[in-house]
Amino acid sequence: MAKKKAWNVFGKLRTATRQIWMWSPARRQALILAQIGKGKGALYRCFICDKTLPKYCMDVDHIIPCGEFSNFEEYGNWCYRLFEGELRVLCKPCHQERK
């Protein structure tokens, strides 16, 4: 039988906080600024390669990465970078390259 992975409170906390961030006004504003056109057919411009693609092909990137946290003392700073950091919209290939 495979060994069960240990429950990681920080991984769960990171996932839950990122799900909340997905609805943040700053993230929505970054998408609005990158949007070309209106409605369902709208395209978004990648900040790096300048391609215009549909929303499902784009990611919102933190210019200064949020990084990781492994204790509760680091969590506050991580949250600040997540919610207050500068954002830009990148296509998935550019975002993957940046990671």
WOJO-V749118 format. One record per pair of residues at least 12 apart in sequence whose C-alpha atoms are under 8 Angstrom apart, sorted by the first residue. I is the first residue (numbers start at 1). J is the second residue. D is the distance in Angstrom with one decimal. If there is no record, write none. Layout:
# WOJO-V749118
i=I j=J d=D
i=I j=J d=D
This chain:
# WOJO-V749118
i=10 j=69 d=7.4
i=10 j=70 d=6.3
i=10 j=71 d=7.3
i=17 j=79 d=7.9
i=18 j=82 d=8.0
i=21 j=82 d=7.4
i=21 j=83 d=6.7
i=24 j=83 d=7.4
i=26 j=83 d=7.3
i=26 j=84 d=7.7
i=26 j=87 d=7.8
i=27 j=60 d=6.9
i=27 j=87 d=7.2
i=30 j=60 d=7.4
i=30 j=87 d=6.3
i=30 j=88 d=6.0
i=30 j=89 d=6.6
i=31 j=44 d=7.5
i=31 j=60 d=7.5
i=31 j=88 d=8.0
i=31 j=89 d=6.6
i=34 j=46 d=7.4
i=34 j=89 d=6.5
i=41 j=54 d=7.6
i=42 j=54 d=6.7
i=42 j=55 d=7.7
i=43 j=55 d=6.5
i=44 j=58 d=7.4
i=44 j=89 d=7.9
i=45 j=89 d=7.3
i=45 j=90 d=7.5
i=45 j=91 d=7.9
i=46 j=58 d=7.6
i=46 j=89 d=5.7
i=46 j=90 d=4.4
i=46 j=91 d=5.3
i=47 j=88 d=6.6
i=47 j=89 d=5.9
i=47 j=90 d=5.6
i=48 j=90 d=6.6
i=48 j=94 d=7.0
i=49 j=94 d=7.4
i=51 j=91 d=7.7
i=53 j=91 d=7.5
i=57 j=91 d=5.8
i=57 j=92 d=5.8
i=58 j=89 d=6.6
i=58 j=90 d=5.6
i=58 j=91 d=4.3
i=58 j=92 d=5.3
i=59 j=89 d=5.8
i=59 j=90 d=5.4
i=59 j=91 d=6.0
i=59 j=92 d=5.9
i=59 j=95 d=6.8
i=60 j=87 d=6.6
i=60 j=88 d=5.8
i=60 j=89 d=4.5
i=60 j=90 d=6.2
i=61 j=87 d=5.5
i=61 j=88 d=5.3
i=61 j=89 d=5.9
i=61 j=90 d=6.5
i=61 j=95 d=7.0
i=62 j=82 d=7.5
i=62 j=85 d=6.3
i=62 j=86 d=5.9
i=62 j=87 d=4.7
i=62 j=88 d=6.6
i=63 j=85 d=7.4
i=63 j=86 d=5.7
i=63 j=87 d=5.7
i=63 j=88 d=6.8
i=64 j=81 d=7.9
i=64 j=85 d=6.9
i=64 j=86 d=7.1
i=65 j=81 d=7.7
i=66 j=78 d=5.8
i=66 j=81 d=5.4
i=66 j=82 d=5.8
